[in-house]
Every structure is written in C-alpha cells, then in structure tokens.
C-alpha cells in the first residue's frame, strides 16, 4: 500500500515537473531552432542550394509554433490551432527540401496538405481525434522523408542512411502513439492538451528530434558537398571520365591485386591530328571529338576495365585479360570511333592505340605506361589510325591492326 502511494506520488510529481518545464523547453527550443534557421539561411545565401531555403523556412515556422505554444495555456485556442498548422507545414517544407536534396521535384500540394488539414478539419475535432490526426500526419511526413533519403543513391553516404533511420524512428514513435491512444482514458474536460500524457511525451520527443534532425540536415549537406568535391577533383569535366590522378590511383590498386592467369594490360589512345583540328576548326570541334571518343570508348569497355582521360588528347585504359582480347577491344574502339567521327574535322579525326602488358611482378604502372607509349609512337610512325602491340608482348599473329576489323565488331555494351 505504501509503495503504491509512493509510486503515485512520484508519478504526480513527474507530471507536474514536465508541465512546468514545457514552457521553458518551448523557449529553449525556439532559440535553438532560430539558430538553425539563421545558419541554414546563411548557407542558402552562400550556396544558393534550394534545400537550405526550404529547411530555413521550416525552422522559422517551428520557431513561430513554439512561441505560440509557450504563450498559450494549451487549451483549444486559435493560438494552439495556428501552432499545430505551422508545425505540420514545417514538416512539409522539410520533406520538400529533402526532395530537392534528392534531385526530385517538389510536391507543393502534398507538402501543404498537412497544415491545411489540421487548420480546417482536425483543429475542431474532439481531443482524441485531434491527437490521432496529428500523429498520423507526422508519421506520414516522417516516413516520406525517410523514403526519399533511403532511395537516394547518387552518393552512397552513411549519413544519408542514418538521417533516414532517424526520420523513420520519429515516424514510428508517432505511429505507435496513434495505435495506443484509443486504449488510453482521457479525463474530460481537459483544460490543456499538455495534460494528456501522450501529448507531454510527444512535445518532448518532437522538440528533441527537431534539434537532432536539424544538425543531421546540416551534416547531410556538408558531407555530400565534400564527397562531390572529391569526385570533381578526380573527374575530367569535359568528358566525365576519371582524370589522370584517378587513373593512377585505380590502376596502381588493380596492378597490385591478384588477377589469376590474366595479365594487367594497358591501352593508350591518342587522337590523331588533334592540334590541326583545333587550329583549323576551333577548340569547340576538338572538344566534340574528345567527348565523342569518350562515349565510344565507354560503350566498348567491359565491366571492371578502367578508362580515363590522362592528357589533352590522350586516354588510357587498364584491363586484366590476355593480349589477344586487349587487341580486339582496342580495334573495336578504333573502328567505332573512325565511323562516328567521320563528320568531324573533314574526316581528319582518328585514333592511334598502343598496347602493353605487365611482364613480371617487379613491373609498375610507370614501366607499363612507357611500354604502351612506345607502341603508340610506332602506330603514329606507321601512318596513324591503327593499333600497335608493344614489342615486349609475345603473341601469335600480327602485332599491328588496321582495316582488318573495320565494320566487323559491334560495341560490347551498346544500348
């Protein structure tokens, strides 16, 4: 009996303490939300990223909602109604910002539907219906946010999945409240919605979530920006292929990796008469030739082959195979490019290819590149527009190709 009375007393003290602390929590969270709003607005001014503008708006709306909650007694007043509409509209704005982040179109009607539904329908309903409607809308928006992030696959970032899990957890909490609420007795009349235990818990959980999620959004954008900067530093902006630095890193790893019976083989491509094309037809024509070669080469490469632009008009590909297969792939690319590039530069555009193979375990990328360059010089000296194997490669059959395979091969992975 004594224990039951003590537990009841502790429960009453806890409820009274939460009721007293809620206004203070509203004010504290308002300050934190205001800082997040200002920081996101500043980020938008700096980067002009639309998601920051929407997230800044969302936290501004949340600031207004918390101030309305803090200044009200929690009853069914116009201030509470407006605060509920603002928080749901803020959730819609956050979801819209996530869709912009994921490079998807904004659904304005759906983003505004929660706030409008609360303001026009749910705010006039009975307390339990209001509670059920609110947690349902919060859960729906939270699950939508989690879905947008979980299905975002452009950059595989851990922070994206973590933020999705956070949103899903918040949605799950609200869904559980919605399921449990009908089984809880709510004493009528209610002077303040914050007298309902579920609402007290929802307020504390929602405010805590809002702060954590705000910082997660900032971390999300910062991490993606850093990842994209790293990608940009390793990518040739004209062709979209990896650049020389990226090729060297990937090729060194591939050479050191065990490859079974096959051999690391390097193909070096150099566009013929490229300087003359730039001088006679302009750099725009030269750029078109470079982009066209990149497209042709990508179509004819196999999965796992490494292709990059390593110089002005020079490209390189590293593959693990046998010399005959490498020769066939090089010839496919040469033939396909000669056909595609025929309209460019009065037919002057073609490509010469040098092929070299790793000879022993002591060889490295630099030695392999020198051997491929020597084979390329031989192709140039022999009249251009042909493939030459390095003298170091032991292979049956001809060491140079031209015309033998023209028109024979289709691209390996053409659509």
C-alpha positions as CSV (number, residue, x, y, z in Angstrom):
1,X,0.0,0.0,0.0
2,X,2.8,2.4,1.0
3,X,4.7,1.5,-2.2
4,X,1.6,2.2,-4.4
5,X,1.1,5.6,-2.7
6,X,4.8,6.4,-3.2
7,X,4.6,5.5,-6.9
8,X,1.5,7.5,-7.4
9,X,3.2,10.5,-5.7
10,X,6.3,10.2,-7.8
11,X,4.1,10.0,-11.0
12,X,2.2,13.1,-10.0
13,X,5.5,15.0,-9.2
14,X,6.9,13.9,-12.6
15,X,3.8,15.1,-14.4
16,X,3.8,18.4,-12.6
17,X,7.5,18.8,-13.3
18,X,7.1,18.1,-17.0
19,X,4.1,20.6,-17.1
20,X,6.3,23.3,-15.5
21,X,9.2,22.6,-17.7
22,X,7.4,22.5,-21.0
23,X,7.1,26.3,-21.4
24,X,10.8,26.6,-20.6
25,X,11.6,23.8,-23.2
26,X,9.5,25.7,-25.7
27,X,11.6,28.9,-25.2
28,X,14.9,27.0,-25.3
29,X,14.0,25.1,-28.4
30,X,12.8,28.3,-30.0
31,X,16.3,29.7,-29.6
32,X,18.0,26.6,-31.0
33,X,15.6,26.5,-33.9
34,X,16.2,30.2,-34.6
35,X,20.0,29.5,-34.7
36,X,19.4,26.5,-37.1
37,X,17.1,28.7,-39.2
38,X,19.7,31.5,-39.4
39,X,22.5,29.1,-40.2
40,X,20.5,27.4,-43.0
41,X,19.5,30.8,-44.4
42,X,23.2,31.8,-44.4
43,X,24.1,28.5,-46.2
44,X,21.4,29.3,-48.8
45,X,22.8,32.8,-49.4
46,X,26.3,31.2,-49.8
47,X,25.5,28.2,-51.9
48,X,22.0,29.1,-53.4
49,X,21.0,25.5,-52.7
50,X,17.2,25.4,-52.7
51,X,17.0,22.8,-49.9
52,X,18.6,25.2,-47.4
53,X,15.9,27.8,-48.2
54,X,13.2,25.3,-47.5
55,X,14.8,24.0,-44.4
56,X,15.4,27.5,-43.1
57,X,11.7,28.3,-43.7
58,X,10.7,25.1,-41.9
59,X,12.7,26.0,-38.8
60,X,11.3,29.6,-38.9
61,X,7.8,28.1,-38.9
62,X,8.7,25.9,-36.0
63,X,10.0,28.9,-34.1
64,X,6.6,30.6,-34.5
65,X,4.8,27.5,-33.4
66,X,6.8,27.0,-30.3
67,X,6.3,30.7,-29.3
68,X,2.6,30.2,-29.7
69,X,2.6,27.1,-27.6
70,X,4.7,28.8,-24.9
71,X,2.4,31.8,-24.7
72,X,-0.8,29.7,-24.6
73,X,-2.4,27.6,-21.9
74,X,-2.6,24.6,-24.2
75,X,-6.3,24.8,-24.5
76,X,-8.3,24.7,-27.7
77,X,-7.5,28.2,-28.6
78,X,-6.7,29.8,-32.0
79,X,-3.1,30.1,-31.0
80,X,-2.8,26.3,-30.4
81,X,-4.6,25.7,-33.7
82,X,-2.2,28.0,-35.6
83,X,0.8,26.4,-33.9
84,X,-0.3,23.0,-34.9
85,X,-0.8,24.1,-38.5
86,X,2.7,25.8,-38.5
87,X,4.5,22.6,-37.3
88,X,2.8,20.4,-39.9
89,X,3.6,23.0,-42.6
90,X,7.2,23.0,-41.4
91,X,7.3,19.2,-41.8
92,X,6.0,19.6,-45.4
93,X,8.8,22.2,-46.0
94,X,11.4,19.8,-44.6
95,X,10.1,17.0,-46.9
96,X,10.2,19.4,-49.9
97,X,13.8,20.3,-49.0
98,X,14.7,16.6,-48.8
99,X,13.2,16.1,-52.3
100,X,15.3,18.9,-53.6
101,X,18.3,17.4,-52.0
102,X,17.5,14.1,-53.7
103,X,17.1,16.0,-57.0
104,X,13.4,15.2,-57.3
105,X,10.5,17.7,-58.0
106,X,8.7,19.3,-55.1
107,X,5.1,18.2,-54.4
108,X,3.7,21.5,-53.2
109,X,0.1,20.3,-52.7
110,X,1.2,17.3,-50.6
111,X,3.7,19.5,-48.7
112,X,0.9,21.9,-47.7
113,X,-1.8,19.4,-47.1
114,X,-0.9,18.5,-43.5
115,X,-1.1,22.1,-42.3
116,X,-4.3,22.8,-44.2
117,X,-6.0,19.6,-43.0
118,X,-5.1,20.4,-39.4
119,X,-6.3,24.0,-39.7
120,X,-9.6,23.3,-41.5
121,X,-10.7,19.9,-40.1
122,X,-8.7,18.4,-37.2
123,X,-8.5,21.5,-35.0
124,X,-12.2,21.5,-34.5
125,X,-12.4,17.8,-33.6
126,X,-12.5,16.1,-30.3
127,X,-9.2,15.8,-28.4
128,X,-8.6,12.1,-29.2
129,X,-9.4,12.7,-32.9
130,X,-7.0,15.7,-32.9
131,X,-4.3,13.6,-31.3
132,X,-4.8,10.7,-33.8
133,X,-4.9,13.0,-36.8
134,X,-1.8,14.8,-35.7
135,X,0.4,11.8,-35.1
136,X,-0.8,10.2,-38.3
137,X,0.2,13.3,-40.3
138,X,3.6,13.5,-38.5
139,X,4.2,9.8,-39.2
140,X,3.3,10.1,-42.9
141,X,5.7,13.1,-43.4
142,X,8.4,11.4,-41.4
143,X,8.2,8.2,-43.4
144,X,8.2,10.2,-46.6
145,X,11.4,11.9,-45.5
146,X,12.9,8.5,-44.7
147,X,11.8,7.1,-48.0
148,X,13.3,10.0,-50.0
149,X,16.7,9.6,-48.2
150,X,16.7,5.8,-48.2
151,X,16.1,5.6,-52.0
152,X,18.7,8.3,-52.8
153,X,21.5,6.5,-54.5
154,X,23.6,9.1,-56.3
155,X,26.1,9.2,-53.4
156,X,26.4,6.2,-51.1
157,X,26.8,8.2,-47.8
158,X,26.4,6.7,-44.4
159,X,24.9,10.0,-43.1
160,X,22.1,9.7,-45.6
161,X,21.0,6.3,-44.3
162,X,21.5,7.5,-40.7
163,X,19.3,10.5,-41.3
164,X,16.7,8.3,-43.0
165,X,16.7,6.0,-39.9
166,X,16.3,9.0,-37.6
167,X,13.2,10.2,-39.6
168,X,11.8,6.6,-39.7
169,X,12.3,6.3,-35.9
170,X,10.4,9.6,-35.3
171,X,7.6,8.4,-37.6
172,X,7.5,5.1,-35.8
173,X,7.1,6.7,-32.4
174,X,4.2,8.8,-33.7
175,X,2.6,5.7,-35.3
176,X,2.8,3.8,-32.0
177,X,1.2,6.7,-30.2
178,X,-1.6,6.7,-32.7
179,X,-2.1,3.0,-32.2
180,X,-2.0,3.2,-28.4
181,X,-4.0,6.4,-27.9
182,X,-7.6,4.9,-28.3
183,X,-6.8,2.5,-25.4
184,X,-5.9,5.3,-23.0
185,X,-8.6,7.0,-21.0
186,X,-8.5,10.8,-21.3
187,X,-10.2,12.6,-18.5
188,X,-12.7,15.2,-19.6
189,X,-12.9,18.1,-19.6
190,X,-9.3,19.0,-20.5
191,X,-8.0,22.4,-19.6
192,X,-4.8,22.0,-21.6
193,X,-3.7,19.5,-24.2
194,X,-0.4,19.2,-22.3
195,X,-2.3,17.5,-19.5
196,X,-2.6,14.4,-21.8
197,X,0.4,12.1,-21.0
198,X,0.9,11.2,-24.7
199,X,1.0,14.9,-25.6
200,X,3.6,15.6,-22.9
201,X,5.8,12.8,-24.3
202,X,5.1,14.0,-27.9
203,X,6.2,17.5,-27.1
204,X,9.5,16.5,-25.5
205,X,10.2,13.9,-28.2
206,X,9.3,16.2,-31.1
207,X,11.5,19.0,-29.8
208,X,14.4,16.7,-29.2
209,X,14.0,15.2,-32.6
210,X,13.8,18.7,-34.2
211,X,17.2,19.7,-32.8
212,X,18.9,16.4,-33.7
213,X,17.4,16.3,-37.2
214,X,18.3,19.9,-37.9
215,X,22.0,19.2,-37.2
216,X,21.7,16.0,-39.2
217,X,20.4,18.0,-42.2
218,X,23.5,20.3,-41.9
219,X,25.8,17.3,-41.7
220,X,24.0,15.7,-44.6
221,X,24.6,18.6,-47.0
222,X,28.2,19.2,-45.8
223,X,29.1,15.5,-46.2
224,X,27.6,15.4,-49.7
225,X,29.4,18.6,-50.7
226,X,32.7,17.2,-49.5
227,X,32.0,13.9,-51.4
228,X,31.2,15.8,-54.6
229,X,34.3,17.9,-54.3
230,X,36.4,14.8,-54.0
231,X,34.7,13.3,-57.1
232,X,35.2,16.6,-59.0
233,X,38.9,16.5,-58.1
234,X,39.1,13.1,-59.8
235,X,36.9,13.7,-62.8
236,X,37.7,15.3,-66.2
237,X,35.0,18.0,-66.6
238,X,34.8,17.8,-70.4
239,X,34.3,14.0,-70.9
240,X,33.1,13.0,-67.4
241,X,35.8,10.3,-67.3
242,X,38.2,9.9,-64.5
243,X,41.3,12.1,-64.8
244,X,45.0,11.2,-64.6
245,X,45.1,11.3,-60.8
246,X,42.1,9.0,-60.5
247,X,43.5,6.7,-63.2
248,X,46.9,6.4,-61.4
249,X,45.2,5.6,-58.1
250,X,42.8,3.0,-59.6
251,X,45.5,1.4,-61.8
252,X,48.0,1.0,-59.0
253,X,45.4,-0.8,-57.0
254,X,44.4,-3.0,-59.9
255,X,48.0,-3.9,-60.7
256,X,48.7,-5.0,-57.1
257,X,45.5,-7.0,-56.8
258,X,45.7,-10.7,-57.7
259,X,44.4,-11.4,-61.2
260,X,44.8,-15.2,-61.7
261,X,46.1,-16.3,-65.1
262,X,45.2,-13.0,-66.8
263,X,47.7,-10.1,-67.1
264,X,47.2,-6.3,-66.5
265,X,47.3,-4.7,-69.9
266,X,47.4,-1.0,-70.7
267,X,45.9,0.6,-73.7
268,X,47.0,4.2,-74.5
269,X,44.8,6.1,-77.1
270,X,45.9,9.3,-78.8
271,X,43.6,11.3,-81.1
272,X,45.4,11.8,-84.5
273,X,45.9,15.3,-85.8
274,X,44.2,16.9,-82.8
275,X,46.2,20.1,-82.9
276,X,45.5,20.6,-86.6
277,X,41.8,20.1,-85.9
278,X,41.9,22.7,-83.1
279,X,43.8,25.1,-85.3
280,X,41.6,24.7,-88.4
281,X,38.1,24.2,-86.9
282,X,38.4,25.7,-83.5
283,X,38.5,24.3,-80.0
284,X,34.8,23.5,-80.0
285,X,35.3,20.9,-82.7
286,X,38.2,19.5,-80.7
287,X,36.1,19.2,-77.6
288,X,33.4,17.4,-79.6
289,X,36.0,14.9,-80.8
290,X,37.1,14.3,-77.2
291,X,33.6,13.8,-75.9
292,X,32.8,11.5,-78.9
293,X,35.8,9.4,-78.2
294,X,35.0,9.1,-74.5
295,X,31.4,7.9,-75.4
296,X,32.7,5.4,-77.9
297,X,35.3,4.0,-75.6
298,X,32.9,3.7,-72.7
299,X,30.5,1.7,-74.9
300,X,33.2,-0.8,-75.8
301,X,34.8,-1.3,-72.4
302,X,33.9,-4.2,-70.2
303,X,32.8,-4.1,-66.6
304,X,35.8,-3.7,-64.4
305,X,38.0,-2.0,-67.0
306,X,39.5,1.4,-66.0
307,X,39.2,4.2,-68.6
308,X,40.4,7.8,-68.1
309,X,41.4,10.9,-69.9
310,X,45.1,11.3,-68.9
311,X,46.2,14.2,-71.1
312,X,45.0,16.7,-73.6
313,X,44.0,14.3,-76.4
314,X,45.3,11.2,-74.6
315,X,43.2,8.5,-73.0
316,X,44.3,5.3,-71.2
317,X,42.5,2.0,-70.3
318,X,43.7,-0.7,-67.9
319,X,42.2,-4.1,-68.1
320,X,43.1,-7.6,-66.8
321,X,42.9,-10.0,-69.7
322,X,45.0,-11.7,-72.4
323,X,46.8,-9.8,-75.2
324,X,44.5,-11.1,-77.9
325,X,41.4,-9.8,-76.1
326,X,43.0,-6.5,-75.4
327,X,43.9,-6.1,-79.1
328,X,40.4,-6.9,-80.1
329,X,38.9,-4.3,-77.7
330,X,41.4,-1.7,-78.9
331,X,40.5,-2.4,-82.5
332,X,36.8,-2.2,-81.7
333,X,37.2,1.2,-80.3
334,X,39.4,2.4,-83.2
335,X,36.9,1.2,-85.8
336,X,33.9,2.6,-84.0
337,X,35.5,6.0,-83.4
338,X,36.6,6.2,-87.1
339,X,33.0,5.7,-88.1
340,X,31.4,8.0,-85.5
341,X,34.0,10.8,-86.0
342,X,33.8,10.8,-89.8
343,X,31.7,14.0,-90.0
344,X,34.2,15.9,-87.7
345,X,37.1,17.9,-89.0
346,X,36.6,16.9,-92.6
347,X,37.3,13.3,-91.7
348,X,40.7,14.1,-90.2
349,X,39.8,12.7,-86.7
350,X,41.0,9.2,-85.9
351,X,42.8,7.4,-83.0
352,X,46.1,5.5,-82.7
353,X,46.5,3.0,-79.9
354,X,49.5,1.5,-78.1
355,X,49.1,-1.7,-76.1
356,X,51.5,-3.0,-73.5
357,X,51.3,-5.9,-70.9
358,X,52.7,-6.3,-67.4
359,X,55.8,-8.5,-67.9
360,X,56.6,-9.5,-64.3
361,X,55.7,-8.8,-60.7
362,X,58.5,-6.2,-60.4
363,X,56.9,-4.0,-63.1
364,X,54.8,-1.0,-62.1
365,X,52.5,1.5,-63.8
366,X,55.2,3.8,-64.9
367,X,57.0,1.0,-66.8
368,X,53.8,-0.2,-68.3
369,X,53.0,3.4,-69.4
370,X,56.4,3.7,-71.1
371,X,55.9,0.5,-73.0
372,X,52.4,1.5,-74.2
373,X,53.7,4.9,-75.2
374,X,56.5,3.2,-77.3
375,X,53.8,1.1,-79.0
376,X,51.7,4.3,-79.6
377,X,54.7,6.0,-81.2
378,X,55.1,3.0,-83.5
379,X,51.4,3.3,-84.5
380,X,51.8,7.0,-85.2
381,X,55.0,6.4,-87.3
382,X,53.3,3.7,-89.3
383,X,50.6,6.2,-90.5
384,X,48.2,6.7,-87.6
385,X,44.7,5.2,-87.1
386,X,45.9,1.8,-86.1
387,X,46.7,-0.4,-83.1
388,X,50.2,-1.5,-82.2
389,X,51.3,-4.1,-79.6
390,X,54.4,-3.4,-77.6
391,X,57.4,-5.5,-78.8
392,X,57.6,-7.0,-75.3
393,X,54.3,-8.8,-75.7
394,X,54.6,-12.4,-77.0
395,X,51.5,-13.0,-79.2
396,X,50.8,-15.2,-82.2
397,X,49.6,-13.3,-85.3
398,X,50.1,-9.7,-86.4
399,X,51.4,-7.1,-84.0
400,X,49.6,-4.2,-85.7
401,X,46.0,-3.8,-86.9
402,X,44.3,-1.6,-89.4
403,X,41.4,-2.3,-91.8
404,X,41.3,-6.0,-90.9
405,X,38.4,-5.5,-88.5
406,X,36.7,-2.4,-89.8
407,X,32.9,-2.7,-89.6
408,X,33.1,-6.2,-88.1
409,X,32.6,-5.5,-84.4
410,X,29.6,-4.1,-82.6
411,X,30.1,-2.2,-79.3
412,X,30.5,-4.6,-76.4
413,X,27.9,-2.9,-74.2
414,X,26.0,-0.6,-76.6
415,X,22.4,0.1,-75.6
